[in-house]
Structures are given as structure tokens and as C-alpha cells.
Amino acid sequence: MGNELKMVIGMSLAYVTSFAGLALAYWSYRKHHRKKESDGS
């Protein structure tokens, strides 16, 4: 039972880390995109 639990925890951690990285990349993109728009206007 311990092995399965470790696998589930590991997969959950990988999913959360992946989601956090995606959210951070999106936030960074929005931040830079907004800056370029205001400079161009």
C-alpha cells in the first residue's frame, strides 16, 4: 500500500508543479503583453 501512496503523491506533486509553472508563464506573458500595448499606443 505504501508504494501506491508514494506514486499518487508524486503524480499529484508533478501535476501541481506543472499547473503552477503554466500559471506563472501566463501571468508573465500577460504582464509583458500589457506593457507592449501601452508603449505602442
C-alpha positions in Angstrom: 0.0 0.0 0.0 2.9 2.4 0.7 4.2 2.2 -2.9 0.9 3.2 -4.4 0.6 6.1 -2.0 4.0 7.4 -2.9 3.1 7.2 -6.6 -0.1 9.1 -6.1 1.6 11.8 -4.1 4.4 12.0 -6.7 1.9 12.4 -9.5 -0.1 14.9 -7.6 3.0 16.9 -6.9 4.0 16.8 -10.6 0.6 18.0 -11.6 0.5 20.9 -9.1 4.1 21.9 -10.2 3.1 21.8 -13.8 0.0 23.9 -13.2 1.9 26.4 -11.2 4.5 26.8 -14.0 1.8 27.2 -16.6 0.0 29.9 -14.4 3.3 31.7 -13.9 4.1 31.7 -17.6 0.7 33.0 -18.4 0.9 35.8 -15.8 4.4 36.8 -17.1 3.0 36.8 -20.7 0.1 39.0 -19.7 2.4 41.4 -17.9 4.7 41.8 -20.8 1.9 41.9 -23.4 0.2 44.7 -21.5 3.5 46.7 -21.3 4.0 46.5 -25.1 0.4 47.6 -25.8 0.7 50.7 -23.6 4.1 51.6 -25.2 2.7 51.2 -28.7 -0.3 53.5 -28.1 
